Amino acid sequence: THAVWGILDLFASPAATNNRGVIDTHLRIEARPARPFRSELALHTFASPVDGSAYGAEVDLTASWAFSPFATLEGGYAHFFPMSGFRTDPIDSGYVVLDVAF
């Protein structure tokens, strides 16, 4: 998972904020209902460190299943809610990854 800047990585480049920077305040909740399963909900709020204007908020949900000692299936979904300090439309994105170790 992306602990900082969320799954969407909207703020990974300084150009995204016109070089004003970003403060990422986030909360992560992880659950492991059974040994091979894991899920996580992350909530991010993004703001400018220069003037405090809010860029937006992102909600991330991920789930994984380690179905063997060598393979894990993971899926995730993210939604970005833009605010007045960041000009974009709402964004939705999802992914599925099969991680195999040799």
Secondary structure, DSSP 4 states (H G I P E B T S, - for coil): --SSSTTTTTTSSGGGGTT---EEEEEEEEE-SSTTEEEEEEEEEEE-TTT--EEEEEEEEEEEEEEETTEEEEEEEEEEEE-TTS----EEEEEEEEEE--
